Amino acid sequence: MNRRQCFGAGGRPAHRVVKWLAQLGLGLGLLAGVAGAALAQALPPELQKAWKATKLPDSSLSLEIREAGGPVISRINAEVPRNPASVMKTVTTWSALSTLGPDYVWRTQLLSNAGARVDEQGTLQGPLYVKAGGDPWFTVADLWGMLNELRLRGIKNLTDVVVNRSLFGNVSIDPGEFDDAPDRPYNASADAMMVDFGAARIIFQPDEKHRQWVTIVDPPTRNVRVDGQLQWEEGRCKPATGFSVDARVQDHVTTIRVAGKATGSCGEFSVYRLAGSQADHFEALFRMLWQNLGGTLGRGFQEGKIPARTEVLTWHDSPALSDVIRQINKHSNNVMARMTLLTVAAEVIGSGATPETGDRAVTQILQRQKVDTTGWVLDNGSGLSRQGRITAQGLAQMLDYAWRSPLMPEFVSSLSISGMDGTMRKRLRSADTKGQAHLKTGTLKNSRALAGYVRGASGKRYILVSLVNHPGAAAVRAFDDEIVRWLAAR
């Protein structure tokens, strides 16, 4: 018998290796048993059955339940950083609200050189400057309103349009990187001068007389064209699943490829697709609207700085931040969340904002509020990320701080109401839970999360944070709903 036969790889005698492995197996079994016992002790008895029904490992769950402004009721793996999916938006929106205030607005400005004249033909002397304000809710109607103001002031002919996006740094992303769906609006890149999220509406209008579908692009900019035709199908209306609408960009032109069939009896419907880069979309919209208003443009668009001496010709203010965060949290708007994180960075750290400076700014804000952010990674602030991480304990601390803040009503009202609106409108609709909770949901592959406030039968408010990262994470939904029911009955 040679040494390798006599000893294991680590130099232990073979019989000792067998004994050591047996002891290790027993030890792991004991550890698993201890972990299971610890979870059973930490989880209220009323919820243990619901958790076991998920068949998820105990190690996949991070949970914290506490009375708002009061003691912790249950805490499981609460210090473990996990991917929170869209629950990350609560971090971004609370940081913005508590720092910028509910009445904060984003301002977009059109300017000229100081003392610039408008001649008798309506030509503006020098460039028109666009000072991008990072408005996450800037629409085509808002842009039209600003350009119409120029026309009312006698301006008809422009030579150059200089767009200044310096409020944000290099924040452009590959919209296909996350899930290989580069034309979906939820993947839109943030941009300091964004209009309608950079998306176009593709309308399918039924022409019953000729039994065909008419495709309409809104807005009808010159950089978007349609290729293909949706085929008309007879019969009773059924879910339109047999068609595809894909957008591809080449040389600043977006081609919308349409294919498949749809039942004519269903009537008009529409889908949204990204119409190229944010810069291309803005330029195309500007040109179209300006031409429709009777204006002319001599040379074109360029990126550039705004001189020190300028005059404001007109401006547009966004809705207040308190309204914006309702859109973000209730409807889980990713691009608006990204824009809000960058705005916090610009206001706290300075222009040239990036996700990295946004992470730093939010960390500073929360640490001043005594929130433990150990292990947190905000990434883009929207939760549409594989890298984002927070802890249940830290998030519960933040929600508790928000509850005790004078800004509590504005923040809580931004969350979806159970069984009534937002991403919770079809969930927890029974009489005992409908309207009893304000919650933010989070859904990604291998990640499910739920966080917010539940009103108990006693009138007390409870804070709930549940984070699960596991390939079978979707199974946690029934457990999370059971927690809400249990709290609502307390």
C-alpha positions in Angstrom: 0.0 0.0 0.0 1.5 3.3 -1.0 1.2 6.6 0.8 -1.6 7.9 -1.4 -3.6 4.8 -0.7 -2.9 5.1 3.0 -3.6 8.8 3.3 -6.1 11.2 1.8 -5.1 14.2 -0.3 -4.5 16.2 2.8 -2.2 13.7 4.4 -4.8 12.1 6.8 -4.9 8.3 7.2 -7.7 6.9 5.1 -9.8 5.6 8.1 -9.5 9.1 9.7 -10.6 10.7 6.4 -13.8 8.5 6.5 -14.4 9.4 10.1 -13.8 13.1 9.4 -16.2 13.1 6.5 -18.8 11.4 8.5 -18.4 13.9 11.3 -18.5 16.8 8.7 -21.8 15.4 7.3 -23.2 15.2 10.8 -22.0 18.7 11.5 -23.6 20.1 8.3 -26.8 18.3 9.2 -26.7 19.8 12.7 -26.0 23.3 11.2 -29.0 22.9 8.8 -31.1 21.8 11.7 -29.9 24.8 13.8 -30.7 27.2 11.0 -34.1 25.7 10.5 -34.8 25.9 14.2 -33.6 29.5 14.3 -35.9 30.4 11.4 -38.8 28.6 13.1 -38.2 30.6 16.3 -37.8 33.9 14.4 -40.9 33.3 12.3 -44.3 33.7 14.0 -46.0 30.3 14.3 -48.9 31.5 12.2 -46.6 32.0 9.2 -44.4 28.9 9.5 -46.8 26.7 7.5 -47.0 29.3 4.7 -43.2 29.5 4.5 -42.8 25.7 4.4 -45.3 25.6 1.6 -42.9 27.6 -0.6 -40.4 24.8 -0.5 -37.7 27.4 -0.6 -34.5 27.0 1.5 -34.4 29.1 4.6 -31.2 30.6 3.4 -32.9 32.3 0.5 -35.1 34.5 2.7 -34.3 37.9 4.3 -37.2 39.2 6.4 -37.9 42.0 8.8 -41.2 42.7 10.3 -41.5 45.5 12.9 -44.0 47.9 14.4 -43.6 51.3 12.9 -41.8 53.3 15.5 -41.7 50.2 17.7 -40.1 46.9 18.3 -39.0 44.2 15.8 -41.5 41.3 15.5 -39.5 39.0 13.3 -36.0 39.2 11.8 -34.5 36.5 9.6 -31.2 36.8 7.7 -32.0 40.6 7.7 -28.4 41.6 7.5 -27.7 39.6 4.3 -27.4 41.8 1.1 -29.9 40.7 -1.6 -31.1 41.8 -4.9 -34.4 43.7 -4.2 -35.5 44.1 -7.8 -37.9 47.1 -8.1 -38.2 47.6 -4.3 -34.9 49.5 -4.9 -37.1 52.3 -6.1 -38.2 53.0 -2.5 -34.6 53.9 -1.7 -34.2 56.3 -4.6 -37.6 58.0 -4.1 -37.3 58.4 -0.3 -33.7 59.8 -0.7 -35.0 62.3 -3.3 -38.1 63.3 -1.3 -36.2 63.7 2.0 -33.4 65.7 0.4 -35.1 67.8 -2.4 -38.5 68.2 -0.8 -42.0 67.4 -2.2 -42.3 70.6 -4.2 -39.0 70.1 -6.1 -39.4 70.6 -9.9 -37.1 70.0 -12.9 -36.7 73.0 -15.2 -36.0 72.8 -18.9 -34.9 76.2 -20.5 -34.5 77.7 -24.0 -32.0 80.5 -24.1 -30.3 82.9 -26.4 -27.2 85.0 -26.2 -27.6 88.1 -24.0 -29.0 90.9 -26.1 -29.6 88.7 -29.2 -32.1 90.4 -31.6 -34.9 88.9 -33.6 -35.0 90.6 -37.0 -38.0 91.5 -39.1 -38.1 88.1 -40.7 -38.2 86.4 -37.3 -34.6 85.2 -37.4 -33.0 84.8 -33.9 -29.4 86.2 -33.9 -27.1 83.4 -32.7 -27.9 79.9 -31.5 -30.9 78.7 -29.6 -29.6 77.0 -26.4 -31.4 74.1 -24.8 -30.5 73.7 -21.1 -31.5 70.2 -20.3 -32.9 69.9 -16.8 -33.1 66.1 -16.4 -36.9 66.1 -16.3 -38.1 62.5 -16.0 -41.6 63.4 -17.1 -41.0 65.7 -20.0 -43.5 65.0 -22.8 -44.1 65.9 -26.5 -46.8 68.3 -25.4 -44.3 70.1 -23.1 -41.8 70.5 -25.9 -44.5 71.8 -28.2 -45.5 74.3 -25.6 -42.0 75.6 -25.3 -41.5 75.9 -29.1 -44.9 77.6 -29.4 -43.8 80.2 -26.9 -40.9 81.0 -29.2 -43.2 81.5 -32.1 -45.5 83.8 -30.0 -42.3 85.9 -29.3 -41.8 86.4 -33.0 -39.1 83.8 -33.5 -39.5 81.9 -36.7 -36.0 81.1 -38.1 -33.3 79.4 -36.1 -29.7 78.9 -37.3 -28.3 76.4 -34.7 -29.7 74.5 -31.8 -27.1 73.8 -29.1 -28.1 71.2 -26.5 -26.4 71.3 -23.1 -26.7 68.0 -21.2 -24.0 68.7 -18.7 -26.3 68.1 -15.7 -25.6 64.4 -16.2 -22.3 62.8 -17.1 -21.9 59.9 -19.5 -25.0 57.9 -18.5 -25.9 56.4 -21.8 -26.4 52.6 -21.7 -26.8 49.7 -24.1 -30.6 49.2 -23.8 -30.2 45.5 -24.8 -27.6 44.7 -22.2 -30.0 43.7 -19.4 -32.3 41.2 -21.2 -31.5 41.5 -24.9 -34.7 43.6 -25.5 -33.2 46.9 -26.7 -36.4 48.3 -28.0 -38.5 47.9 -24.8 -39.2 51.2 -23.1 -38.4 49.9 -19.6 -34.8 49.5 -20.9 -34.5 53.1 -22.0 -31.3 55.0 -21.2 -31.5 58.0 -18.9 -30.7 61.3 -20.6 -30.7 64.9 -19.3 -32.9 65.8 -22.3 -35.4 63.0 -22.5 -38.9 63.3 -24.1 -41.6 60.7 -23.4 -38.9 58.2 -22.3 -37.6 58.1 -25.8 -40.5 55.9 -26.9 -42.9 55.9 -29.9 -46.4 54.5 -29.8 -47.2 52.1 -32.6 -51.0 52.1 -33.2 -52.8 49.3 -35.0 -56.1 50.6 -36.3 -58.6 48.2 -37.8 -59.9 49.0 -41.3 -63.0 46.7 -41.4 -64.0 47.7 -44.9 -60.8 46.4 -46.4 -60.2 43.8 -43.7 -56.7 45.1 -42.9 -54.7 46.7 -40.2 -53.4 50.3 -40.6 -50.2 51.0 -38.8 -49.6 54.5 -37.4 -46.5 55.8 -35.6 -47.0 58.5 -33.0 -45.2 60.8 -33.1 -44.6 60.6 -36.9 -40.9 61.6 -36.9 -38.7 61.3 -39.9 -36.3 58.9 -38.2 -38.9 56.1 -37.6 -40.4 53.9 -40.4 -42.5 50.8 -40.5 -41.6 47.6 -42.3 -44.1 44.8 -42.7 -47.8 44.4 -42.2 -50.0 42.9 -39.5 -52.4 40.3 -41.1 -56.1 40.5 -40.5 -57.7 37.5 -38.8 -61.5 36.9 -38.6 -63.3 35.5 -35.6 -64.1 36.4 -32.0 -61.6 38.5 -30.2 -58.8 36.6 -28.5 -55.6 37.7 -26.8 -53.2 39.1 -29.5 -50.2 36.8 -29.0 -49.5 35.8 -32.6 -47.7 39.0 -33.7 -44.4 40.8 -33.2 -43.3 44.4 -33.2 -39.6 44.9 -33.0 -37.5 48.1 -33.4 -34.0 48.1 -34.8 -31.7 51.2 -35.2 -29.2 51.7 -38.0 -27.6 55.0 -39.0 -29.9 57.0 -36.7 -33.0 55.5 -38.4 -35.4 53.2 -36.4 -37.2 50.5 -38.4 -40.3 49.1 -36.7 -40.7 45.5 -38.1 -44.2 44.2 -37.9 -45.2 40.6 -38.4 -48.0 38.1 -37.5 -51.7 38.2 -37.1 -54.4 39.9 -35.0 -58.1 39.5 -34.8 -59.9 42.4 -36.3 -62.9 42.2 -33.9 -60.6 43.2 -31.0 -60.4 46.8 -32.2 -57.6 49.3 -32.0 -54.6 48.6 -29.8 -51.1 50.0 -29.5 -47.6 49.1 -28.2 -44.6 51.2 -27.3 -41.1 50.8 -28.6 -37.9 52.9 -28.2 -37.3 55.1 -31.2 -33.5 55.2 -31.2 -31.2 57.1 -28.9 -32.5 59.8 -26.6 -30.5 62.4 -28.5 -31.9 61.3 -31.9 -35.4 61.1 -30.6 -35.2 64.7 -29.1 -33.8 66.1 -32.3 -36.4 64.4 -34.5 -39.2 65.6 -32.3 -37.9 69.2 -32.2 -37.5 69.3 -36.0 -41.0 67.9 -36.5 -42.8 70.2 -34.0 -40.8 73.3 -35.1 -41.7 72.7 -38.7 -45.3 72.1 -37.9 -45.3 75.5 -36.1 -44.0 77.2 -39.3 -40.4 77.5 -38.1 -37.2 76.9 -40.0 -33.9 75.6 -38.9 -30.8 76.6 -40.9 -27.9 74.4 -39.9 -28.7 71.8 -37.2 -28.1 70.4 -33.8 -24.9 70.1 -31.7 -23.9 69.4 -28.2 -22.2 72.3 -26.4 -21.8 74.6 -23.5 -24.1 77.6 -22.7 -22.2 80.9 -22.5 -22.1 82.8 -19.2 -24.2 85.7 -20.5 -27.5 84.4 -21.8 -31.2 85.3 -21.6 -34.0 82.9 -20.9 -36.6 82.9 -23.6 -38.9 80.4 -22.1 -38.9 77.5 -19.7 -41.0 74.5 -18.6 -41.3 73.1 -15.0 -42.1 69.5 -14.4 -44.8 68.2 -12.0 -43.7 68.3 -8.4 -41.4 65.5 -7.1 -44.3 64.3 -4.8 -46.3 63.5 -8.0 -43.3 62.0 -9.8 -42.5 59.5 -7.1 -46.1 58.2 -7.3 -45.5 57.4 -10.9 -42.2 55.7 -10.1 -43.4 53.6 -7.2 -47.0 52.8 -8.1 -46.2 51.9 -11.7 -42.6 50.8 -11.2 -41.2 53.2 -13.8 -37.5 52.3 -14.3 -36.3 55.2 -16.4 -37.9 57.8 -14.1 -36.2 56.1 -11.2 -32.8 56.3 -13.0 -33.4 60.0 -13.7 -34.3 60.7 -10.1 -31.2 59.0 -8.8 -29.1 61.2 -11.2 -30.9 64.3 -10.0 -30.1 63.5 -6.4 -26.5 63.1 -7.4 -26.5 66.4 -9.3 -28.1 68.3 -6.4 -25.9 66.7 -3.6 -22.6 66.2 -5.4 -22.8 68.4 -8.5 -23.3 68.4 -12.3 -22.0 65.5 -14.4 -24.0 63.1 -12.3 -23.6 59.4 -12.8 -25.0 56.3 -11.2 -21.8 56.1 -9.1 -22.2 59.6 -7.7 -25.9 58.8 -7.2 -24.9 55.8 -5.1 -22.5 58.0 -3.0 -25.2 60.7 -2.6 -27.9 58.3 -1.4 -25.5 56.6 0.9 -24.6 59.9 2.5 -28.3 60.8 2.9 -29.3 57.5 4.5 -26.3 57.3 6.8 -27.3 60.7 8.2 -30.6 59.2 8.9 -28.9 56.3 10.8 -29.7 53.7 8.2 -27.2 50.9 8.1 -26.2 50.6 4.4 -23.5 48.0 4.9 -23.3 45.8 1.8 -25.7 48.0 -0.3 -25.1 48.6 -4.0 -27.6 50.9 -5.6 -26.3 50.6 -9.2 -28.8 52.6 -11.3 -31.4 53.1 -8.5 -34.3 51.5 -10.4 -33.8 47.8 -9.4 -33.5 46.7 -13.0 -30.1 45.4 -12.3 -28.3 42.1 -11.5 -25.8 43.9 -9.3 -28.2 45.9 -7.0 -28.1 44.9 -3.3 -29.8 46.0 -0.1 -30.5 44.4 3.3 -33.9 43.8 4.8 -32.7 45.3 8.1 -31.4 48.5 6.5 -34.5 49.0 4.3 -36.8 48.5 7.4 -34.7 51.2 9.2 -35.3 53.5 6.3 -39.0 52.8 6.2 -39.2 53.4 9.9 -37.4 56.7 9.6 -39.7 57.7 6.8 -42.7 56.8 8.9 -41.6 59.2 11.7 -40.8 62.0 9.2 -43.1 65.0 8.5 -42.8 63.8 4.8 -44.4 60.4 5.7 -47.8 61.1 4.0 -46.1 62.0 0.7 -43.9 59.0 0.7 -46.5 56.4 1.8 -49.0 57.7 -0.8 -46.5 57.0 -3.5 -46.7 53.2 -2.8 -49.3 50.9 -4.3 -52.4 50.3 -2.3 -53.2 46.6 -1.8 -56.0 45.4 -4.1 -56.6 48.9 -5.4 -53.9 50.5 -7.6 -50.5 50.3 -9.1 -48.7 47.0 -9.2 -50.8 45.8 -6.2 -54.2 46.4 -7.8 -54.9 42.7 -8.6 -53.4 41.4 -5.4 -54.8 41.1 -1.8 -58.3 42.1 -2.9 -60.2 40.3 -0.2 -62.1 42.4 2.3 -59.6 41.9 5.1 -56.6 43.2 3.1 -58.0 45.5 0.4 -56.8 49.0 1.1 -54.9 48.0 4.2 -51.4 48.1 2.9 -49.1 50.5 1.0 -46.5 48.3 -0.7 -43.8 48.2 -3.4 -43.3 45.0 -5.3 -40.1 43.7 -6.9 -39.9 41.1 -9.6 -36.8 39.9 -11.5 -35.6 36.5 -12.6 -34.5 34.7 -9.4 -35.6 37.6 -7.2 -38.9 38.6 -5.5 -39.4 41.4 -3.0 -42.2 43.1 -1.1 -41.8 46.1 1.2 -43.9 48.8 2.8 -46.5 49.4 5.4 -49.5 47.4 6.6 -52.4 48.8 8.8 -53.4 46.4 11.5 -57.0 45.9 12.9 -55.7 47.6 16.1 -54.9 50.7 14.1 -51.1 50.2 14.5 -48.9 50.3 11.4 -46.4 47.6 10.7 -43.3 47.6 8.4 -42.7 44.6 6.2 -39.6 43.9 4.2 -39.3 40.5 2.4 -36.5 39.7 0.0 -36.0 36.3 -1.7 -33.1 35.4 -4.1 -33.5 31.9 -5.5 -34.3 30.3 -8.9 -37.7 29.4 -7.4 -38.3 32.9 -5.9 -41.7 33.2 -7.5 -43.1 30.7 -4.9 -42.7 33.3 -2.1 -45.7 35.3 -3.3 -48.3 33.3 -1.3 -46.1 33.6 1.8 -45.7 37.4 1.4 -49.5 37.7 1.0 -50.0 35.7 4.1 -47.7 38.0 6.1 -49.9 41.0 5.0 -53.1 39.2 6.0 -51.5 38.3 9.4 -50.4 41.9 10.0 -53.8 43.3 8.9 -55.5 41.1 11.5 -53.3 42.2 14.4 
